[in-house]
Amino acid sequence: MLRFILSFFGGIFTVVTMGVAVTALSIGAIFWVYGRDLPSHESLAQYKPPTISRIYSGEGRMIDEFAQERRLFTPAEEIPDLVKQAFISAEDKNFYEHAGYDARGIIAAAVQAVQSRGQNVRGASTITQQVMKNFLLSGDRRIERKIKEIILATRLEESLPKERILELYMNEIFLGQNSYGVTAAAQTYFNKTLGDLAPHEAAFLASLPKAPSDFHPVRRKERLLERRNFVLEEMMENGYITEAVYREEVAQPLRSVQNGDFESFKTALPPRDYFTDEIRRQLSEDFGEGEFFSGGLTVRATVDPDMQVIAAHALQKQLEQFDRGLGRWRGTGKSIDAGEIDNWQEALANVKVARDITLESQWYPAVVLAVEDQQLRLGIEGVGADENAPHVVPRKDIDWVRGSFADNFKVGDVVHVRKMTEGDDGTGAFIRWTLRQVPEVQGGFMAMDVNTGRVLAMQGGFSYQHSVFNRATQAQRQPGSSFKPFVYASALDSGYTPATIVVDAPIEIDTPQGVWRPKNASNQFYGPTPLRTGIERSRNLMTIRLAQEVGMDVVGSYAERFGVYDRLSPVLANALGAQESTLFKMVAAYAMFANGGERVEPTLVDRVQDRYGKTVYRHDTRDCTDCDDPSIASSRGPRIVSDRERVMDPVTAYQLTSMMQGVVERGTASSYVNLPVPTAGKTGTTNDAKDVWFIGFTSNVVAGCYIGYDQPRSLGRGASGGGFCGPVFQRFMTEAIKKYGGGKFRVPGECQFIKIDRFTGARLSDGASGANVVNECFREGEEPVFGITFDGGFAMGSNFEQIAPSGGGSKQVTTSTGKKAVVGPKASFGTLSSGGLY
């Protein structure tokens, strides 16, 4: 009997032992099979999570941010214990005890799920397992993935400390609303830092990893509240908070930014504009899109926020003024269905129209609720029913529009309105509401420091939200007569002087397309004229003859050296600005006139730092030789050594600047630009006034503007660069001078000054004075030659009507081709010319 009993239990032991061995071998085999060819967990030790790249103004104010995954990386030691405890309680209560996987947790989760009938389900995966799933594995729910997850989690626990694993988890986890990691989520849901979170808010965030879309703070509010309270209970049971704290926190309502309980962090950011978007475009090219959107870069922009607003308003005012002069109502082109009028607030919120316009005051989207004979009744976004009531626009508000309210509006139309007030820029007592529309005509504006190339302001259109196309940097437009200074620069560097005489007379040129007969904008001819007067009055025929004399290959080399073109086609029409360029390139080129002929590279960025604070780009590479010297006298600044390339002789730069001062003082811009400091510039108007320009500068700041339709067509009769862009420049520079100052342009030591008659180019006595007298700079050591006339090799016929001078005699001179020509002592002004293609 005893033998039988021993045999029986021996058999059972053998079976059990063999079963255990087989099970162990099977499990080992499974783990061996799935443990092969797994991704390396060691890479996590050097893992750099994708983080937000942020852009700051020069004053250190954040003005924009870019990210594919909105994440703010926070080291484990900077994450408050309260936040860690909330996530550990919600996701892995035995985190500090297990070795990567938690058998007890798996069993406890199963039991709890059964007891609560599925109401409180805690994930069986540990935080370490979730790290492996998020970083190295897919999110599918197959048993193979779970096995691999456990294997990798075990390996990770052996190579990284717990706090490092927790750091990876809490910075990588997706918590909804495009927020990755706890720091970004705290900002998104509460507009708070982690250190400011209360226990119920930490529990709120810890409720989200399970399924953020299922716990939306507005759409699934009750479900999220239940989950939050469960996490708080877990925190109490784990000893992280007391029962008294638990009862106090669980009684708190569920509050969030999304529910309107807190102001969004986005309200502290200005609306995205052309400046920061251009930084995004340029840095994406320089660093790559992946690095820019996920590298956590800190970008210090050159923008002056105050001047940026002034630039935007200066351009917008001119565009709106032109648009309203046309008398046509186009509106936004958007409308709300009649069936949605009763709930117009929600419907209007979903309509994509510009909400970033602040010209004179904030522009509000509105919907037409009723069209009456003498008024429009409106529903205005974000304005209460009793705020600035009544919400109507009277008939007199559209006196500038052809037709009545009924002709131009219907119920459901989405429009823009702004407050009309007694003061400027929306200040003072409210008067009434007034209709506005985004103009069809567009333009660009840019201003930069002439010495450093720092772009201070850039406006690429009327409204960024209306059109993101940046017309300051991306629009290829014909610069027209604003290109002429490069022709004159090439001539001055080739031995010509501001007093050199060039014939202003008709020209005929055979081209493959037929005979080209360029003309002045005034349709008149002025005979032999000094270069100075030629650029002041923007004489096209003189410019063509000069370009022919100098050679278009020389003109092209100058344009390319200044960065206006990569290659200028050597045809004479391009001397008048027929070849397209960008406002960005033109303004940068003019800066080199202003600073005496030294190369400056335009930049929107002062400095870029990586996520660790290391500077990876700095625009200003000049050396400060004694910045660290404490003995520098208080009356002297440190010495900055520049190694900038010289692109133009300083005498040439000054001569050209002086001639362009004449454009502002008595030439094509004189009626529109009048600043309290010396100012130089050049207008530009292309054929049929399809593009109009003005680029000008003081000793410190250069700024430029162009206006035109995106699909080029005439701006109308009488449109000119001076008349359209001159006022934009004037408005901006009036304020810029207050901030950045201005003074006389630097005179090179190689200049010798001789007084000349600016109409005839004749030399005058040192004591001469009068409106016709100019104290002209000539190169020292070079004896200027007077009386020679250049005609570009084109004959000057005698059968054209010349604008004759009033009074005085004429004299005969010899041209460069040996022919004789009659030079009048003084040409009359004739009709002012704004220049142009033809």
Residue pairs with C-beta under 8 A, 6 or more apart in sequence:
30 147
31 147
31 151
34 144
34 147
34 148
34 151
35 148
35 151
38 136
38 148
38 151
38 152
39 136
39 137
39 152
41 132
41 136
41 152
41 155
41 156
41 159
42 159
44 131
44 135
44 136
44 156
44 160
44 168
45 159
45 160
45 164
47 135
47 168
48 611
49 71
49 73
49 168
49 171
49 172
49 180
49 181
50 67
50 68
50 69
50 71
50 180
50 293
50 294
50 295
50 296
51 67
51 71
51 72
51 73
51 294
51 295
51 296
51 611
52 65
52 66
52 67
52 70
52 71
52 72
52 184
52 296
53 65
53 66
53 67
53 292
53 293
53 294
53 295
53 296
53 297
53 298
53 299
54 62
54 64
54 65
54 66
54 297
54 298
54 299
55 62
55 63
55 64
55 65
55 66
55 276
55 279
55 299
55 301
56 62
56 63
56 298
56 299
56 300
56 301
57 63
57 301
57 303
57 304
57 305
58 300
58 301
58 302
58 303
58 304
58 606
59 305
61 305
62 268
62 269
63 269
63 270
63 276
63 301
63 303
63 305
64 269
64 270
64 272
64 276
64 279
65 269
66 280
66 292
66 293
67 293
67 294
68 293
68 294
69 178
69 180
69 294
70 178
70 179
70 180
70 184
70 188
71 171
71 179
71 180
71 181
71 183
71 184
72 181
72 183
72 184
72 187
73 171
73 181
73 183
73 296
73 611
74 167
74 170
74 171
74 181
74 182
74 183
74 194
75 167
76 163
76 164
76 166
76 167
76 170
77 163
78 194
79 166
79 167
79 170
79 182
79 194
80 194
80 195
80 197
80 202
82 197
82 199
82 202
82 240
83 170
83 182
83 194
83 197
83 202
83 205
83 206
84 166
84 170
85 202
85 235
85 238
85 240
86 199
86 202
86 203
86 205
86 206
86 231
86 235
86 240
87 127
87 169
87 170
87 182
87 205
87 206
87 209
88 95
88 96
88 127
88 166
88 238
89 206
89 231
89 234
89 235
89 237
89 238
89 240
90 122
90 203
90 206
90 207
90 209
90 210
90 231
90 234
91 122
91 123
91 126
91 127
91 130
91 206
91 209
92 98
92 102
92 105
92 125
92 126
92 127
92 128
93 105
93 234
93 238
94 102
94 104
94 105
94 126
95 126
95 127
95 128
95 162
95 166
96 162
98 104
98 105
98 126
98 128
99 154
99 157
100 126
100 128
100 129
100 150
100 153
100 154
100 155
100 156
100 157
101 126
101 128
101 129
101 150
101 153
101 154
102 124
102 126
105 122
105 124
105 126
106 124
108 122
109 121
109 122
109 123
109 124
110 124
112 120
112 121
112 122
113 120
113 121
113 122
120 230
123 130
123 210
125 133
125 149
126 153
127 165
127 166
127 169
128 153
128 156
128 157
128 165
129 149
129 150
129 153
130 169
130 173
130 209
131 153
131 156
131 165
131 168
131 169
131 172
132 148
132 149
132 152
132 153
132 156
133 139
133 145
133 149
134 169
134 172
134 173
135 168
135 172
136 152
137 145
137 148
137 149
137 152
138 145
156 165
157 165
170 181
170 182
171 180
171 181
171 182
171 183
172 180
172 181
173 180
173 181
173 182
173 209
174 180
174 209
174 212
175 181
175 182
175 184
175 185
175 188
175 205
175 208
175 209
175 212
176 185
176 208
176 212
176 213
176 215
176 216
177 185
177 188
177 189
177 212
177 258
178 188
179 185
179 187
179 188
179 189
182 194
182 205
183 193
183 194
185 205
185 208
186 192
186 193
186 194
186 196
186 197
186 201
186 205
187 193
187 265
188 257
188 265
189 201
189 204
189 205
189 217
189 256
189 257
189 258
190 196
190 197
190 201
190 255
190 256
190 257
190 262
191 257
191 262
191 263
191 264
191 265
192 201
192 262
197 205
198 249
198 252
199 232
199 235
199 241
199 245
199 249
200 228
200 232
200 249
200 250
200 252
203 228
203 229
203 231
203 232
203 235
203 249
204 217
204 224
204 228
204 254
204 256
206 231
207 215
207 224
207 227
207 228
207 230
207 231
208 215
210 227
214 220
214 223
215 223
215 224
215 227
216 224
216 258
217 224
217 254
217 256
217 258
217 259
218 256
218 258
218 259
221 254
221 259
224 254
225 254
228 254
229 250
232 241
232 246
232 249
232 250
233 246
233 250
235 241
235 246
236 242
236 243
236 245
236 246
241 249
255 261
255 262
256 262
257 263
257 264
257 265
270 305
271 355
271 356
271 464
271 465
272 464
273 308
273 312
273 356
273 459
273 464
274 458
274 459
274 460
274 461
274 464
274 468
274 470
274 472
275 301
275 303
275 308
275 455
275 457
275 458
275 604
276 301
276 303
277 464
277 468
277 470
278 458
278 460
278 470
278 472
278 473
278 604
279 299
279 301
279 604
279 605
280 292
281 470
281 473
282 604
282 605
283 292
283 297
283 299
283 605
283 608
284 292
284 293
286 617
287 295
287 297
287 608
291 297
295 610
295 611
296 610
296 611
297 608
297 609
297 610
297 611
297 616
298 608
298 609
298 610
298 613
299 605
299 607
299 608
300 605
300 606
300 607
300 608
300 609
301 604
301 605
301 606
302 454
302 455
302 456
302 603
302 604
302 605
302 606
302 619
303 455
303 456
303 457
303 458
303 604
304 456
304 457
304 739
306 739
307 447
307 456
307 457
307 732
307 735
307 736
307 739
308 456
308 457
308 458
308 459
309 358
310 457
310 731
310 732
310 735
310 736
311 445
311 446
311 447
311 457
311 458
311 459
311 732
312 358
312 359
312 445
312 457
312 459
313 358
313 359
313 360
313 731
314 445
314 727
314 728
314 729
314 731
314 732
315 443
315 444
315 445
315 459
315 462
315 705
315 728
316 357
316 359
316 459
316 462
316 463
317 359
317 728
317 731
318 443
318 707
318 724
318 725
318 727
318 728
319 439
319 441
319 442
319 443
319 462
319 707
320 359
320 436
320 439
320 462
322 439
322 441
322 707
322 715
322 724
323 437
323 439
323 440
323 441
324 400
325 400
327 400
327 401
327 402
328 401
328 402
329 398
329 401
329 402
329 403
329 408
329 409
329 437
330 437
330 440
331 408
331 409
331 413
331 414
331 415
331 437
332 353
332 365
332 413
332 414
332 415
332 416
332 437
332 438
334 351
334 352
334 353
334 413
334 414
335 410
335 412
335 413
335 414
336 344
336 347
336 348
336 351
336 367
336 412
336 414
337 347
337 412
338 411
338 412
340 346
340 347
340 412
341 347
341 367
341 369
341 411
341 412
344 367
344 369
344 379
345 379
345 381
347 367
348 365
348 366
348 367
348 379
348 381
348 414
349 381
351 365
351 414
353 365
353 414
353 416
353 465
353 466
354 363
354 416
354 438
354 463
354 465
354 466
355 363
355 365
355 465
356 463
356 464
356 465
357 363
357 416
357 436
357 438
357 462
357 463
359 418
359 436
360 418
360 424
360 425
360 426
361 418
361 419
361 421
361 425
361 426
362 418
362 419
362 426
363 416
363 417
363 418
363 436
364 380
364 381
364 382
364 383
364 416
364 417
364 418
365 380
365 381
365 414
365 415
365 416
366 378
366 379
366 380
366 381
366 391
366 414
366 415
366 416
366 417
367 378
367 379
367 412
367 413
367 414
367 415
368 376
368 377
368 378
368 409
368 410
368 411
368 412
368 413
368 414
368 415
369 377
369 378
369 379
369 411
370 376
370 377
370 411
371 405
371 406
371 409
371 410
371 411
372 405
373 395
373 404
373 405
373 406
374 394
374 395
374 405
375 392
375 393
375 394
375 395
375 405
376 392
376 393
376 405
376 409
376 435
377 390
377 391
377 392
378 391
378 392
378 393
378 415
378 417
378 433
379 391
380 391
380 417
380 433
383 391
385 391
388 419
388 430
388 433
391 433
392 432
392 433
393 417
393 432
393 433
393 434
393 435
394 432
395 404
395 405
397 432
397 434
397 435
398 405
398 408
398 435
401 408
409 415
415 435
415 436
415 437
416 435
416 436
416 437
416 438
417 433
417 434
417 435
417 436
418 426
418 433
418 434
418 436
419 426
419 430
419 431
419 433
419 434
420 430
420 431
420 432
420 433
420 434
421 427
421 428
421 429
421 430
421 431
422 428
422 429
422 431
423 429
438 462
438 463
438 466
439 462
440 709
441 707
441 708
441 709
441 715
442 461
442 462
442 467
442 471
442 707
442 708
442 709
442 710
443 461
443 462
443 471
443 705
443 706
443 707
443 708
443 725
443 728
444 458
444 459
444 460
444 461
444 470
444 471
444 472
444 473
444 475
444 583
444 705
444 706
445 457
445 458
445 459
445 472
445 583
445 703
445 704
445 705
445 728
445 732
446 455
446 457
446 458
446 459
446 472
446 583
446 584
446 587
446 703
446 704
447 455
447 456
447 457
447 458
447 587
447 701
447 702
447 703
447 704
447 732
447 736
448 454
448 455
448 456
448 587
448 588
448 591
448 602
448 701
448 702
448 703
449 456
449 591
449 700
449 701
449 740
450 591
450 594
450 595
450 600
450 697
450 699
450 700
450 701
450 702
451 595
451 600
451 700
452 600
452 619
452 620
453 588
453 591
453 600
453 601
453 602
453 603
453 619
454 603
454 606
454 619
455 602
455 603
455 604
456 701
456 736
457 703
457 732
458 470
458 472
458 473
458 604
459 472
460 469
460 470
460 471
460 472
460 473
460 474
461 467
461 469
461 470
461 471
469 475
469 710
471 583
471 706
471 710
472 582
472 583
472 584
473 582
473 583
473 584
474 582
475 582
475 583
475 706
475 710
476 580
476 581
476 582
477 580
477 581
477 582
477 583
477 691
477 706
477 708
477 712
478 577
478 578
478 579
478 580
478 686
478 687
478 690
478 691
478 837
479 564
479 577
479 580
479 581
479 586
479 684
479 686
479 691
479 693
479 706
480 576
480 577
480 684
480 685
480 686
480 687
480 691
480 692
480 693
480 721
480 835
480 836
480 837
481 538
481 540
481 543
481 576
481 577
481 682
481 683
481 684
481 685
481 693
481 721
481 834
481 835
481 836
482 577
482 586
482 682
482 683
482 684
482 693
482 694
482 695
482 704
482 721
482 835
483 559
483 564
483 574
483 575
483 576
483 577
483 581
483 586
483 684
484 535
484 538
484 543
484 575
484 576
484 577
484 682
484 835
485 535
485 590
485 593
485 656
485 660
485 682
486 555
486 558
486 559
486 562
486 564
486 589
487 543
487 546
487 547
487 550
487 555
487 575
488 531
488 534
488 535
488 543
488 546
488 656
488 659
489 558
489 593
489 648
489 652
489 656
490 550
490 554
490 555
490 557
490 558
491 500
491 531
491 546
491 549
491 550
492 498
492 531
492 652
492 655
492 656
493 558
493 648
493 649
493 652
494 550
494 554
496 531
496 546
496 550
496 790
497 531
497 655
497 776
497 778
497 784
498 530
498 531
498 532
498 655
498 658
498 659
498 756
498 774
498 776
498 777
499 530
499 531
499 532
499 756
499 761
499 763
499 776
499 784
499 786
500 530
500 531
500 761
500 788
500 790
501 528
501 529
501 530
501 761
501 787
501 788
501 789
501 790
501 813
501 823
502 528
502 529
502 530
502 531
502 534
502 542
502 545
502 546
502 549
502 789
502 790
502 791
502 792
503 527
503 528
503 529
503 541
503 542
503 545
503 789
503 790
503 791
503 792
503 794
503 796
503 815
503 821
504 520
504 525
504 526
504 527
504 528
504 529
504 534
504 539
504 541
504 542
505 525
505 527
505 541
505 791
505 794
505 796
505 797
505 800
505 802
506 517
506 519
506 525
506 541
506 797
506 800
507 517
507 518
507 541
507 544
507 545
507 792
507 794
508 515
508 516
508 517
509 515
509 516
509 517
509 518
509 572
510 516
516 573
518 540
518 541
518 544
518 573
518 576
518 838
519 540
519 541
519 838
520 526
520 539
520 540
520 541
520 833
521 538
521 540
521 685
521 831
521 833
521 834
521 835
521 836
522 830
522 831
522 832
522 833
523 831
524 801
524 803
524 830
524 831
525 541
525 800
525 801
525 802
525 803
526 537
526 539
526 802
526 803
526 827
526 830
527 802
527 803
527 822
527 823
527 824
527 827
528 789
528 813
528 821
528 822
528 823
528 824
529 539
529 542
529 759
529 761
529 827
530 756
530 758
530 759
530 760
530 761
531 542
531 546
531 659
532 659
532 662
532 758
532 774
532 776
533 539
533 758
533 759
533 827
534 542
534 543
534 546
535 659
535 660
535 662
535 663
535 667
535 682
536 659
536 662
536 663
536 666
536 667
536 668
536 758
537 667
537 668
537 829
537 830
537 832
537 833
538 663
538 667
538 668
538 682
538 683
538 833
538 834
538 835
538 836
539 833
540 576
540 833
540 835
540 836
540 838
543 575
543 576
544 572
544 575
544 576
544 792
545 790
545 791
545 792
545 794
546 575
546 790
546 792
547 555
547 572
547 575
547 792
548 572
548 792
548 793
548 794
549 790
549 792
549 793
549 816
552 568
552 570
552 571
552 572
552 574
552 575
553 570
555 568
555 570
555 574
555 575
556 565
556 567
556 568
556 569
556 570
556 574
559 565
559 568
560 566
560 567
560 568
561 647
562 588
562 589
562 592
562 647
563 585
563 588
563 589
564 581
564 585
564 586
564 589
565 579
565 581
565 585
568 574
568 579
569 579
571 578
573 837
576 835
576 836
576 837
576 838
577 684
577 686
577 837
578 837
583 693
583 704
583 705
583 706
584 602
586 693
586 695
586 704
587 602
587 695
587 702
587 703
587 704
588 600
588 601
588 602
590 681
590 695
590 696
590 697
590 702
590 704
591 600
591 602
591 697
591 702
592 598
592 599
592 600
592 647
592 648
592 653
593 648
593 653
593 656
593 657
593 660
593 680
593 697
594 657
594 680
594 697
594 698
594 699
594 702
594 745
595 653
596 650
596 653
596 654
596 746
596 748
597 646
597 647
597 648
597 649
597 650
597 652
597 653
598 642
598 644
598 645
598 646
598 647
599 644
599 645
599 646
599 647
600 644
601 619
603 619
605 617
605 619
606 618
606 619
606 620
607 615
607 617
607 618
607 619
608 615
608 616
608 617
608 618
609 615
609 616
610 616
621 643
622 640
622 641
622 642
622 643
623 640
623 641
624 638
624 639
624 640
624 641
625 638
625 639
625 640
625 641
626 632
626 638
626 639
627 638
629 638
632 638
650 748
650 750
651 748
651 750
651 751
651 777
651 779
653 748
654 745
654 746
654 747
654 748
654 751
654 777
655 776
655 777
657 680
657 745
658 680
658 745
658 776
658 777
660 680
660 681
660 682
660 696
661 678
661 679
661 680
661 745
662 758
662 774
663 669
663 670
663 680
663 681
663 682
663 683
664 670
664 673
664 679
664 680
664 681
664 696
667 683
668 683
668 720
668 721
668 722
668 832
668 833
668 834
668 835
669 681
669 682
669 683
669 694
669 696
669 721
669 722
669 726
671 722
671 723
671 726
672 694
672 722
672 723
672 726
672 727
672 729
672 730
673 679
673 681
673 694
673 696
673 722
673 726
673 729
673 730
673 733
674 730
675 698
675 730
675 733
675 734
675 737
675 742
676 737
677 698
677 699
677 737
677 741
677 742
677 743
678 698
678 699
678 742
678 743
678 744
678 745
679 696
679 697
679 698
679 733
679 742
680 696
680 697
680 745
681 694
681 695
681 696
681 697
681 729
682 694
682 695
682 696
683 692
683 693
683 694
683 720
683 721
683 722
683 725
683 726
683 834
683 835
684 691
684 692
684 693
684 694
684 695
684 706
684 721
684 834
684 835
684 836
685 691
685 692
685 693
685 719
685 720
685 721
685 834
685 835
685 836
686 692
686 836
686 837
687 836
687 837
687 838
688 713
688 714
689 714
689 715
689 716
689 717
689 719
689 720
689 836
690 708
690 709
690 712
690 713
690 714
690 715
691 706
691 707
691 708
691 712
692 706
692 707
692 708
692 715
692 719
692 720
692 721
692 723
692 724
692 725
693 704
693 705
693 706
693 721
693 725
694 704
694 705
694 721
694 722
694 724
694 725
694 726
694 728
694 729
695 702
695 703
695 704
695 705
696 702
696 703
696 704
696 729
696 733
697 703
698 733
698 736
698 737
698 742
699 742
699 743
699 744
699 745
699 746
700 740
700 741
700 742
700 743
701 733
701 736
701 737
701 740
701 742
703 729
703 732
703 733
703 736
704 725
704 729
705 724
705 725
705 728
705 729
706 725
707 715
707 724
707 725
707 728
708 715
709 715
715 724
720 834
721 834
721 835
722 834
723 834
747 777
749 780
750 779
750 780
750 781
751 777
751 778
751 779
751 780
752 777
752 778
752 779
752 780
753 775
753 776
753 777
753 778
754 763
754 775
754 776
754 778
754 784
755 763
755 764
755 765
755 766
755 768
755 773
755 774
755 775
755 776
756 762
756 763
756 764
756 773
756 774
756 776
757 764
757 772
757 773
757 774
757 825
757 826
758 772
758 773
758 774
759 772
759 805
759 825
759 826
759 827
760 823
760 824
760 825
760 826
761 786
762 786
762 825
763 784
763 786
764 773
772 826
778 784
787 813
787 814
788 813
788 814
788 815
788 816
789 813
789 814
789 815
789 816
789 821
789 823
790 815
790 816
791 815
791 816
791 817
791 819
791 821
793 817
795 819
796 815
796 819
796 821
802 824
803 827
803 828
803 830
804 824
804 828
805 824
805 825
805 826
805 827
805 828
806 826
806 828
807 825
807 826
808 824
808 825
808 826
809 825
810 822
810 823
810 824
810 825
811 822
811 823
811 825
812 820
812 821
812 822
812 823
813 820
813 821
813 822
813 823
814 820
814 821
815 821
